Amino acid sequence: MTLQQLRYILAIDQYRHFGKAAEACDLTQPTLSLMVKKLEDELDVKIFDREAHPVTPTEIGSKIIDQAKVIIYNVNQLSEITRSEKEAIAGELKIALISTVAPVLVPGLFKYLGRNYPSISLFAEEMLTDTIKDKLRKAEVDMGIIAGPVHDPDLLEIPLYHERFFAYLSPNHPAGFRESIRLDSLAGESIWMIKDGLRLMTPANVRDGEELSYEKYFEGGRVGILIQVVNDNGGMTIIPETHAGLILYSQQASLRPIVEPELKRTISLVVRNDYIHEAKLNAVVKAIGSIIPVELQESLVRKGHLKL
């Protein structure tokens, strides 16, 4: 028994004619008759008296049709509830962000959502990536913003934007004359980082052949602290491209792109696979689109409305 079969018998009851009902259901009459016959065989009853003109339900058929009306009504109500939830742009919205994107996104999220969607009550909190994933699985937060790829079958990942990394050099740093910093040269540099506390990673701490990953060595977004430490103590630090606009204009002259190859990452919006609040999702995507330069944004995000 299927919902479609129930809809077919309701159409026949409405039109009292197999041909007209088939046309309304966009079927051929033989196909409609076959589908109804299968339902009758499954229930071991005759739902319609085909000899009557017009076609009329049998006594048991009338009871089945009445129950089918209730079932279809409830299914339609369920669809309406889901649609309403998907389109609702109100209520609490809990977003967890990794620390290295929070300073860039959080102020703009509050500003954009507060101005355009005042019925949303936004709660934003910095967390580590694994904590965000865990809280998403437990439905303790609605959305997460982390560095991808996520590699989690329970979660849906929506890439938002891509960004490069820059080295911030201390005054009079030996590499200050260069226009860029080669990625492979970083293993020979002293780099200030925040991972299990603020510390200096020296070349002795890097194993031969070890791949340098930003997320591996940095879990704090406190760019201002790192820059001040570099200015006072020498060395360098690494900051994401979107943080460049957060530092003083005079300090931007100390930034050098990391090249050959470029050190990059993708920032993604992550939700549970069963997340249904499509309107809220798109509100957040639009907010981030207003914060991040267009040239960094993922093409899907630039195009507009996302469908779940």
N, C-alpha and C positions, 0 to 999 in steps of 0.2 A: 504494500500500500504506500502510495506517495502523495505528497501534497498536491502535485499536479493532477493526479487522478481525482482527488476530491474537488479540485477546481472544475474539472470536466463535468462531473455529475451535477455540480451547481449550475453550470452553463446550460446543460440539458434541461434541468428543472426550470430555469428561467425562460428559455425559448420554447420548450416543449416540442422540440424538433431537432433531430440529430444533424441535419444539414446546416441549419442556421447556427446551432451551437458550435459545430465544427468550424464554420466560417469565423465566428467570434473568437474562437481559440486559435485561429490561424493554422488549422489542421485540415487534412482531407477527412471526409466522412468515414471511410473505412478505417483510418487510423484511430479516430475518436471512438468508433464502435469497438475496435480491438482493445483499446486501453480500458474502456468501461467493462468489457467482457472479462478481462483479466482481473479487475477488481471484484466483480461478481463471483468469479471462480474462487478467488482467494477467500472471500467471506462466505462462500457457499450459499448465496441468496440471489434472487432476482431484484435488482434495484428499480428497473423500469419495465412497464408493460409495453413492449414494442408493437403489439397488435392494436393498441388504442390510438385513436386520432383525435386530438393531438396526443403525443407520447405522455404518459402519466406515471408517477412513481407508484410502486406497489406499497402495501401497508408498511412492510419492514423497510422499504426503500425510503419512505417519507421520514422514518425515524433516523435512518442513516444520513439523509440529506440535512435534517435539523442538526445532527451532531457535527456534520461536516462544516456547516455554517459557523458553529461555535469554534471549531478548530481553526478554520481560516481566519476568523476574526481575531483569535488570540495570536496567531502567527503574525498577522498584520500589526497588531499592537506591539508585539516584540520588535518588529522591524521599525516601527515608529519610535519606540523608546530608544533603540540603538541609534537611529538617525538623529533624534533630538540630542542624545549624548554627544554624538560626533560633532554636531553643529553648535553645541553650547560653548560660549566663551565667557564663562563666569565661574566663580568658586576658587578654591585653593589650587595653586600650582607650585609643586615642589621640584626645584631643579638643583641637581648636584653637579658641581664643576670641579675639574682639576685646578690646582692652584695656579698653574702657569697660563690659564686662560681667564680665570676669574677677574683679575684687575682690568682686563680688556673688555669683557662682556657685561659684567654685573651692573655697572652704573648705567650703561645704555639700555639694558633689559628693563630695569626699573623705570627709566624715563620713557621708553617707547610704549611699554605695556600700560603704564600708568596713564599716559596721554591718550592712547588709542583703545585700550580695553580696560577701563576703570573697574569693571566688575570682577577682574581677576585679582586674587590676592596672592602675590608672588612671594615665595620663600626660596632664597638662594643660599647655598652652603658649599664651602670648599671641602673636598674630600680627596683621598687617594683613589686611583683608578680601580683597584680591586674592591674597595669599599663601595664605590658607586655601583659597580656591577652587582655586588651582593645585595645592596639595597633596592636595586631595580628588580632583581629576581624575587625579592620578598615584598615587592610593591610598597616599599616604605618611601620611595621618591617616585615622581612621575616621569622625569626625564633626566638624562645624564649628558654632560658634554665632556668628552674625553678625546685623547689622541688615538686615532685608529691605526691599523685595523683592529676590530674588536675580537674576532674569532670566538664567538659565543652563539651557539644555536638557539638559545633562549631569548636572544636580544636582536632587535632590528636596528641596523646602523644606517644613518643618513649622513653622508659626507657633507660638510658645510663649507669649509674653505681649506686652502692649502697655504702654507707659509714656509719661508726659508728661515735660516738662522744667521745671526750676525755675531761676530766676535767683538766684544767691547775691550779696547786696549787701554792700559793705564798710561798716564802722561809719560812721555819719553820712552815708551816701550820700543825695544829693538825692531819690532815689525811695523812700527808706526808709519814708515815710509811706503809700505806696500798698499796697493789698492784693494787687495783681497787676501784672504788666508786660505791656503790649501788644506783640505780636510786631513790629509795624511800628516801634515806638519803639527797638528794639534797634540799628537801623542808626545811630542817633545816639549810641550809648553806646560807651565804651571797655570792651572785653571781653577778659579774659585767657583764652588758649587754648593747647592743646598740639597743634601741627601742624607737623611739621618743626622741633621744638624749642618750648620755652616762650616765648611772646611776647604782646605786647599788640596786639590788633586795634583800631585807632581808626576813627572814622567815615570818615576819608580813605581807608582801605583797602577800603571797601565801595562797589562800583559801584552807580549808581542802578538800581533795579529788580531787583537781584540777590536771589535767594531765599536766605534763611538756612537752611542745613541743618546739623544737629548733626554728622553724619558728615563733612561737608565741612571743618569747622573743628576738630574734636576727634578725635584718634586715640589719646589716652592716657587711662587710667582713674585717673590719680593725683589724685583729688579732694582728698585732704589737702593736697597741694602747692599746688593752685590756690587753695584756700580760704586757706591761709596767706599766699600772695602777695597775694590780694585784701585781707586784713586789714591787711597791712603797707604796701601801696602804693595802696590805693584801687581804684575801678572795680568791676567785677562779673565773674562767670564763670557758666557754665551747666552744670548737672549733671542727669543722668537721675534720674527719680523714685526708682528703686530704690537710688540712692546716698544718699538722704536719711537712711536709717537708719544709715549708716556714719559720719556726722559727729557731733560732740558735740551733746548736747541743747541747750546754750546757743547753739550756732551755727545750729540749725534755725530760730530766730526770724528769721534773716536771709534765709530762703528766701521767694521769691515765685513763684507759678505764672505761667507765660507763657500769655497768652490772646489771643483775637480775631485769628486762630484759635489754638487750643492747638497748641503744638509737640509732636509725638508721634513715636514710632517703634515698629516691631514687631521683636521679637527672635525669630529663627528658628533651629531646629536643621536643619542641612543635611547630607545624605549623598549618595553617588553613587546614580544611578538603579538600579544593579545591587546595591545593598547588601541583604544577606539576613538579617542578625543581628537579627531582630525582637525577641528577648528583651532583648538589650543596649540596643536603642533605647528600649524601654519602661522599662527600669531607669533610664536617664538622664532620660527624661521624668518619671518618678515622683520622681526626686531633685530635679529643678527645681521640680516641683509642691510639694515640701515646703519650698522656699526662698522662692519668689515668692508674695506675697499672692494668694489665690484670685481676688479681684476684678480683678486684672490679667491673669489667665491666659486664653489662647484657649479657647473653649468646647470644642473638640475635645480639647484636652489635659485639661481638667477631667473630661471624661466617662470617661477611662480608656484601655483598651488600644487601641493603634494597630496596624493591619494593613498589612503591606507588599504 
